[in-house]
Amino acid sequence: MSIRSFKTSSIKTGEKRSKFWDQSAVIVNGAYEAIASAAGTGSSGTITFSSIPATYQHLQIRCILRNDEAANAYRDLRIRLNGDTGTNYNAHLLYGDGTSAIATHRADANTYTYITAGLDSYPRDLVTANVMGVAIIDIHDYASTTKNKTTKQFLGVDNNGAGRVFMSSGLWRSTSAVTSVSIISEAGNWTTQSQFALYGIKGA
């Protein structure tokens, strides 16, 4: 349960503040500011947000996803930071589909962070038409130049009751400030139904 804090100024303005689960950062209602948005083109499996300003505390990306590949029902979702294709990424994952639950990690030499660590998460053309996956991706302290970057993801999809849900974390072993984020499909292209939005989260 989130912890609310109230101050004289917040009572006067009606502003509400909520602490993150780790109690370290405060999010103010209205603190999310739209930076950029993009849509799938049907001809690329990568969406990149670049030239991200260093004026926020955290970043959040919200996605509605579908892939045009016809070989399998679902595919794996990945992100890459600053175009870094070196083996500098790790990931951890919790997964459930109503029947089984899995906890796993990817600590091998990845050139991106697996948002779903090899457990396919979003629908492709074999899934019922117009069924979409959703994802929320948080990148914490993205502008810091003194710490490695961590990400937190929540994903889900439902296909007439045959759904799956994911919670995962990722690590980019770099102290560079994040200036670009690529959202990558394991194979195929993002359909024109797919939507991506980048938000900056202001500090307390």
C-alpha positions as CSV (number, residue, x, y, z in Angstrom):
1,M,0.0,0.0,0.0
2,S,1.4,3.4,-0.9
3,I,2.1,6.0,1.8
4,R,0.6,9.4,1.4
5,S,2.2,12.5,2.7
6,F,0.4,15.9,3.2
7,K,1.9,19.3,3.8
8,T,0.4,22.7,4.2
9,S,1.2,23.6,0.6
10,S,-0.4,20.4,-0.6
11,I,-3.6,21.1,1.4
12,K,-3.8,24.5,-0.2
13,T,-3.2,23.4,-3.7
14,G,-4.9,20.0,-3.5
15,E,-1.7,18.3,-4.6
16,K,-1.2,14.7,-3.6
17,R,2.0,12.9,-3.2
18,S,2.7,9.1,-3.2
19,K,5.9,7.2,-2.3
20,F,7.3,4.4,-4.5
21,W,7.4,0.9,-3.0
22,D,11.0,1.5,-1.9
23,Q,9.9,4.7,0.0
24,S,12.8,6.6,-1.7
25,A,11.0,8.7,-4.3
26,V,7.8,10.7,-4.3
27,I,5.5,11.0,-7.3
28,V,3.2,14.0,-7.4
29,N,-0.1,13.8,-9.2
30,G,0.5,15.5,-12.6
31,A,4.2,14.8,-12.4
32,Y,4.1,12.7,-15.6
33,E,5.1,14.8,-18.6
34,A,4.7,13.6,-22.2
35,I,8.0,13.7,-24.1
36,A,7.4,11.8,-27.3
37,S,5.1,9.1,-28.9
38,A,5.5,6.7,-31.8
39,A,3.5,4.1,-33.7
40,G,4.4,0.9,-35.4
41,T,5.0,1.2,-39.1
42,G,4.6,-2.5,-40.1
43,S,8.1,-2.4,-41.6
44,S,10.3,-2.3,-38.5
45,G,10.6,-4.2,-35.3
46,T,12.4,-1.4,-33.4
47,I,11.0,1.9,-32.0
48,T,13.7,4.3,-30.7
49,F,13.2,7.4,-28.6
50,S,16.3,9.5,-28.9
51,S,17.7,12.9,-27.6
52,I,15.9,12.4,-24.3
53,P,16.4,15.4,-22.1
54,A,18.1,15.0,-18.7
55,T,15.5,17.1,-16.9
56,Y,13.5,14.4,-15.1
57,Q,14.1,12.0,-12.3
58,H,12.8,8.9,-14.0
59,L,11.4,7.8,-17.4
60,Q,8.3,5.7,-18.1
61,I,7.3,4.1,-21.5
62,R,3.8,2.9,-22.0
63,C,3.2,0.5,-24.9
64,I,0.3,-1.3,-26.7
65,L,1.9,-4.1,-28.7
66,R,1.3,-6.5,-31.6
67,N,3.8,-8.1,-34.0
68,D,3.2,-9.2,-37.6
69,E,5.2,-12.4,-37.6
70,A,3.1,-15.4,-38.4
71,A,5.4,-18.3,-37.1
72,N,4.3,-18.4,-33.5
73,A,1.7,-16.9,-31.2
74,Y,3.9,-14.7,-29.0
75,R,7.3,-13.1,-29.0
76,D,9.9,-11.8,-26.5
77,L,10.2,-8.1,-25.8
78,R,13.6,-6.4,-25.4
79,I,15.0,-2.9,-24.7
80,R,18.4,-1.4,-25.5
81,L,19.8,1.8,-24.0
82,N,21.9,4.4,-25.8
83,G,22.3,1.9,-28.7
84,D,24.7,-0.1,-26.6
85,T,25.1,-3.5,-28.3
86,G,27.8,-4.7,-25.8
87,T,27.2,-7.6,-23.4
88,N,26.2,-5.2,-20.6
89,Y,22.7,-6.3,-19.7
90,N,20.9,-8.6,-17.2
91,A,17.3,-9.4,-16.4
92,H,15.1,-11.1,-13.8
93,L,11.4,-12.2,-14.3
94,L,8.2,-13.4,-12.6
95,Y,5.7,-15.0,-14.9
96,G,2.2,-16.5,-14.6
97,D,-0.4,-17.7,-17.0
98,G,-3.2,-19.0,-14.6
99,T,-1.7,-22.5,-14.7
100,S,2.0,-22.2,-13.9
101,A,4.3,-19.6,-12.3
102,I,7.9,-19.2,-13.3
103,A,10.8,-17.2,-11.8
104,T,13.9,-16.9,-14.0
105,H,16.8,-14.6,-14.9
106,R,19.1,-13.9,-17.8
107,A,22.6,-13.3,-16.5
108,D,24.4,-14.3,-19.7
109,A,26.0,-12.0,-22.2
110,N,23.1,-10.2,-23.6
111,T,23.2,-7.2,-26.0
112,Y,19.9,-5.9,-24.7
113,T,17.9,-6.4,-21.5
114,Y,15.2,-9.1,-21.9
115,I,12.0,-7.5,-20.6
116,T,10.5,-11.0,-20.6
117,A,13.7,-13.1,-20.3
118,G,12.8,-15.4,-23.2
119,L,9.2,-16.1,-22.0
120,D,7.1,-14.7,-24.9
121,S,4.9,-11.8,-23.8
122,Y,3.1,-10.0,-26.6
123,P,0.8,-11.3,-29.5
124,R,1.7,-12.0,-33.1
125,D,-0.4,-12.7,-36.1
126,L,-1.3,-16.3,-35.0
127,V,-3.2,-14.8,-32.0
128,T,-6.8,-13.6,-32.6
129,A,-7.0,-10.5,-34.7
130,N,-6.9,-7.2,-32.8
131,V,-5.7,-8.8,-29.5
132,M,-3.0,-6.5,-28.1
133,G,-0.4,-6.8,-25.4
134,V,0.4,-3.9,-23.0
135,A,3.6,-2.9,-21.2
136,I,4.8,-0.3,-18.7
137,I,8.5,0.2,-18.5
138,D,10.2,2.4,-15.8
139,I,13.8,3.5,-16.1
140,H,15.0,4.8,-12.7
141,D,17.5,7.7,-12.3
142,Y,18.2,7.6,-16.0
143,A,20.1,10.8,-16.0
144,S,22.6,9.8,-13.3
145,T,26.3,9.5,-14.2
146,T,27.3,7.8,-11.0
147,K,25.2,4.5,-11.0
148,N,24.3,1.6,-13.2
149,K,20.8,1.9,-14.6
150,T,17.9,-0.3,-13.5
151,T,14.5,-0.9,-15.2
152,K,11.2,-2.2,-14.0
153,Q,8.5,-3.7,-16.3
154,F,4.9,-4.8,-16.0
155,L,3.4,-6.6,-19.0
156,G,0.2,-8.5,-19.8
157,V,-1.9,-9.9,-22.6
158,D,-5.3,-11.7,-22.6
159,N,-6.6,-13.8,-25.5
160,N,-10.2,-14.8,-24.5
161,G,-9.0,-16.0,-21.1
162,A,-5.7,-17.5,-22.3
163,G,-3.6,-14.7,-20.9
164,R,-0.2,-14.2,-19.2
165,V,1.3,-11.6,-17.0
166,F,4.9,-10.5,-16.3
167,M,6.8,-8.5,-13.8
168,S,10.5,-8.1,-14.5
169,S,13.6,-6.0,-13.8
170,G,16.6,-5.2,-15.9
171,L,20.1,-3.9,-15.4
172,W,22.3,-1.9,-17.8
173,R,25.8,-2.0,-16.4
174,S,26.7,1.6,-17.4
175,T,26.9,4.9,-15.5
176,S,26.2,6.9,-18.7
177,A,23.1,9.0,-18.7
178,V,20.3,7.4,-20.8
179,T,19.7,9.5,-23.9
180,S,18.0,7.0,-26.1
181,V,15.8,3.9,-25.6
182,S,15.0,1.3,-28.2
183,I,12.0,-1.1,-27.8
184,I,12.8,-4.2,-29.8
185,S,10.7,-7.1,-31.1
186,E,12.4,-10.4,-31.1
187,A,11.4,-10.9,-34.7
188,G,9.0,-9.4,-37.2
189,N,7.7,-5.9,-37.2
190,W,5.5,-3.8,-35.0
191,T,2.0,-3.5,-36.6
192,T,0.4,-0.1,-37.2
193,Q,-1.9,-0.9,-34.3
194,S,1.1,-0.7,-31.9
195,Q,1.5,2.5,-29.9
196,F,4.4,3.8,-27.8
197,A,4.6,6.8,-25.5
198,L,7.5,8.2,-23.5
199,Y,7.0,10.2,-20.3
200,G,9.3,12.0,-17.9
201,I,8.7,11.7,-14.2
202,K,9.5,14.9,-12.3
203,G,11.3,14.9,-9.0
204,A,9.7,15.5,-5.6
